[in-house]
Amino acid sequence: MSSILIGCQHFTARHTAVEMSSLLIEQVNKWGLVNKITMIVSDNMVAAVRLCQWRHFPCFAHSINLIVQSALEKVRPILGKVKAIVKYFKRSTNALSRLNDIQKQGGYSVLKLKRCPTRWNSTFDMVDRILKIKEPVLFTLAIINNDLNTITFDEWNVLKVLCQLLKIFYDVTNEISSENYVSISKVTIFSRAMVNYVSGYTNNRTMPTEIAFKI
């Protein structure tokens, strides 16, 4: 298996199904692939693909992204506090240097905080990393910028549980996003695994009220 980009261009027309299907057909004709398409996998463009009369399969990774993004709504304020801390250390070389020194002094492996772009799995990376170096981060903030030290004890617990819960979605997203081997056969197995995993949390009365998944 191989992954090849056959086209990348600025699309100035309206993003209607008709216009987008015309663009797809144009690219396919350009490369002589008209009779060689088995299936189109995409996160949207469903109507456009159907107009081209091709078989369409929704992107499983994108579906996971929609589920998790919806579930993260209640914890946005807490994540906002984490982002503010990460942003501070990314912008201040002095703060980052102090954080690194404190990690070394405390016997920690020197790790950098991670940013959080739009994709949800970057949110997992961000939360997972700050939890790993929570003590050095809090100690550094207490010294140089205690105004950012606004995450409460309960909110740290929310982040911890959230990270545990998101791990399976993170692993499945990485596994299903492969380009060198077939992964579509794993969709049913992964779906059941995620449902079973989340079900273990649904009746847990100790779960923070901010966390709620519906699959």
N, C-alpha and C positions, 0 to 999 in steps of 0.2 A: 504494500500500500504506500501511496505517496500523496502529499498535499501540495497542490500547485495553484498559484494565483494567476488567473488568466485575464483579469481586468480590474482596473481601479481608476475611476474617473469621477469628475465633479458632475453631480446630477442636478441640473438647474430646472428641470421640468417639475410640474406639480407631482406630489407623491401619491398619485392615484394608482389603482390597480392596473388600469389600461396603460398608463405611461410607463410604469415599472415593468410590466410584462413585455412591452415593446423593447425596452432596454435589455432585458434578459434574452429575448429571442435574437436581438442584434448581436450580442456577445456569443451566443451559442452558434449562430450561423457563421460568424467570423472565424471560429475555430473548427468548423465542420463537425459539430458534436450533436447535430439534430437527432440522429437515430441512436445515440449512445448514452442517453440519460436514463438511468434507472429510477432515481429518486432525488428530490430536492429537500434538503434539510435546512430550515431557517427558523429564526426567532419570530419573524412576522412575515409579511409579503404573501400570506396564504392565498388571498384572492388573486394576486398577480400570477402566482405559480399555477393556480387552477385554470386561469385564462390561457396559459401556455399548454394546458392539457398534460401536465406532468404530475406524477404521483408526489404528494407532499407529506413530510413527516416533521412534526414540531421538534424544535431543539430541546432535548431533555434538560440540558444544563440551564437553558434560559427559563424553563418551567420551574426548576428548582430555585432559580434566582427570584422569580416572582413570588414564590411561596415564602421564602426567607425574608425578602424585603417587606412583605406584608406583615410578617410576624415581628419584625424589628420596630414597627411603628411606636409601640409603647415605651421602648427603651431609647428612643432618639435623644431625649434630654441627657441621659447618662452618657451615651456615646458622644454627644456634643462636648461634654466635659473632658472625655478622653482625647478627643480630637484637638481640643484647645491645648492640652498638655503636650501632645505630640508636636503640634505646630510650633509651640514655644521652643522646644528643644531642637527642632529642625532649623529654626531661624537664628538661635543664639549659639554661637560657637563657644562662648564662655560657659553657658549652662550645660552644653553637651560635654565639654571637657570635664566639668565638675562631676557630672553623672558618671562618666567613664572612670574617673579617679575613685569615686565612691564604690563603684562596682568592684574595682580591683582591690580596694582596701577591705571590702566585705567578703572577698573570696568568690565573688560571682564571675562567671564568664562575661566578658564585655560584649553586651548586645545593644543594638540600636533600636530605638522605637520605630515602628512602621507606620507609614502614612495610610490613609484610607480613601482610595479613589471610589468610583461609583459602584463597582461590582461588590456584591455582598461578601465574597470570600476574602476580599481585602479587609473587610470589617473584622472577620474572624482573625486574620493575621495580626491586625492592630491590637485587638483585645487580648489575644493569646500572648503577644509579646509584652504588653504592659503588665500583665499578671505575673509573668516570669521575673520581671525586675521591679515589682511593685515597691518593695522596701527601699531600694536605692533611689527610685524616682521620688518617693515621698520624702526621703531624707534630704535629697537635693533641693526639692521645692521648699522645704522648711527653712533652708539656709538662704536661698537666693530669690524666691518668689512664692511666698506662702499664699498669695491671693489665688493661685491656681489650684491649691489644695482643697478643693470643694467636694470631692467625691466622698460620700458618707460610708460608714461601715456597711449599711444595708445595700448600698449601691455597688460596693465592691463584691458583695455576695451575689448580687444580680449578674454582674459581669462574669463571675466564676461559673455560675450555673449556666449562663448563656453560652459560654465557651464550651462547656461539656456537651450541651445540647446540639450546638452547631457543628461539632466535630464530624459527625457522620455525613452531614450535608456537604461539608468541605471535602471530605475524602471521596465521596461519590462524584462530586463535580469534577475533581481532578481526574478520576478514573474514567469518567464518561467522555472527557474532552480529549481523548487520545486521537492521534493522527496516524499512528503506525500500526494499529490493529483494530479489528472490528469490535465495536462496543454496543451496538444496538441490541444484541442478544442479551445484554445484561440489564436492560431497562426494567423488565418485570421483576427480576431478582432484587435490584437496588430499590425499587419502589416499595416492595414488601418489607425489605430490611429497614427502610426509613420509617415506615408506618409502625412497625413493631417496636422500633427504638423509641419513637416519640410517645407511643402508647404507654410506655413505662413511666412517663412523666405526668401524664394527664390526670391520674388519680392521686398524685403525690401532694399531700396537703402542705408539705414544707416548701413547695415551689413558690418562688416570688410571684406576686400577682401581675407583675409587669411582663412576664413571659407567658405567651399562649400561642401554641401552634395548632393550625387546623389544616389537615391534608385531605 
